[in-house]
């Protein structure tokens, strides 16, 4: 159903993010604990590139471009969910979305930007499954991204009893993580 709604809007799930050469990211993109799923911060990536302009909102990036970047960020989170859990239809309720907006000093339309993310969730899942949301303006984000978001959601009873999260090639766990010693 969610896939059909995406297609009806002319939207597609982007390919998984490819970590830039020389970059080390030690975390998992998604962790499941029972019927609660935590999704790490995502940005407006498109495979091995960027699907939006980079820079500060209010300078290099317009508000309209930032809204589209937030929507693309939501699509990236949906892509991680689909790759690691299977169906996008197993979301019982979005519990929390935290959005970060890389903006110029004095910028106050952070909520407008992150509506690009949560408006997509409403369109796909309905208002009854919409999350709480916090939007924060920040001085900088990794790689100069204009927006980043993370999310927490609950799985439906059917989804909670079927598939556990499986680390995929999109998981950002470095090979030397286990060999690292605490100092």
NORPE-V656621 format. One line per field, one symbol per residue. phi: phi as a letter, one per 20 degrees, with the letter a starting at -180 (. if undefined). Layout:
# NORPE-V656621
phi = ???
This chain:
# NORPE-V656621
phi = .fgfffffemdcfffgfdfggnddcdadfbcdcmedcddfgcceecmecdebfdpefncecfffffffffffffffffffgffedofeeeffafebcddcdecfgnfcegfffffgfffffffednffdfefbcccecfbcgmmgfbbbcbcbdefgfffddcefdgdfefddefegfefdfd
